[in-house]
Each structure stands twice: as structure tokens, then as C-alpha cells.
Amino acid sequence: MDRSPKVVFDWTGSLRVARLSWTMADHLDQLVGERSATARAALASWLGVYADEFVARIDDEMRTAATLAEQMRGEANGWAEVNFDLTTGTAT
């Protein structure tokens, strides 16, 4: 049987990743705002079926980005709670 040392979990590193996930979600929200403003400006010049297609694509993009940002924050919060529970010995 192999008696190699156990792998030590990097709690500090894992919390850095959780914070980075939250920061990335904020950045994504900012990009969505910028993209939305640009899309509205572009749409001012478009008419007809191409405008309708563009609106549908932008709406889908905005919903997807908002969902992704929400999920990133949820995962970051979830990991922070788990880390807190494990380091303090409390249960959720």
C-alpha cells in the first residue's frame, strides 16, 4: 500500500476562486449594460425582419448573461458558507 502524504485542501485558494467568481459576475453585469446600450444604438438604424432577429438575439444574450452572473454569485456564496461552516464547526 502506498503511504504517500495526503493532499491538503487549499481553503484560502478556494475562497480566492469564490471571490473571483463574484468579481467576474460583476464584470459580466457591466458588459451586459454596455452591450445593451450599444444594441439599442444599433437598433435605431434597423427595420423589419433583421431588426426583429437582432432583438431576439440580444434578448437571449441578456437573459443568458444575467442567469450566468446570478449562478456565479450563488456558487460563490454557497462555497463561502460551506467554508465558514467547516472552519467554525457550525452546521447549516
TAFEN-V880042 format. One record per pair of residues at least 4 apart in sequence whose C-alpha atoms are under 6 Angstrom apart, sorted by the first residue. I is the first residue (numbers start at 1). J is the second residue. If there is no record, write none. Layout:
i = (I & I)
j = (J & J)
This chain:
i = (18 & 21 & 22 & 25 & 31 & 32 & 35 & 39 & 46 & 47 & 55 & 74 & 84 & 85 & 85 & 85)
j = (76 & 72 & 73 & 69 & 35 & 36 & 39 & 43 & 51 & 51 & 59 & 78 & 88 & 89 & 90 & 91)
